[in-house]
Amino acid sequence: MNKKQSTRNKILDTVFTLVHIHEYNGTSMSMVLKKCGIPKGSLYHCFESKKRDDIGCFKRENFSKDG
């Protein structure tokens, strides 16, 4: 697994955990970045869009990879 994929997986896992704890509306991108310990640029490098709505895509990807 390359570094980009590893970072992407870390972000997805973190989003899944935070959304589980704080629910969708209680989870911010800032929370995700802080928990991951990565700069904002890494997030945008791993995912194409910079919109907050991407968190919904993160959730869908996480749920689909688990089952």
Secondary structure, 3 states (H helix, E strand, C coil): CCHHHHHHHHHHHHHHHHHHHHCHHHCCHHHHHHHHCCCHHHHHHHCCCCCCCHHHHHHHHHHHHHC
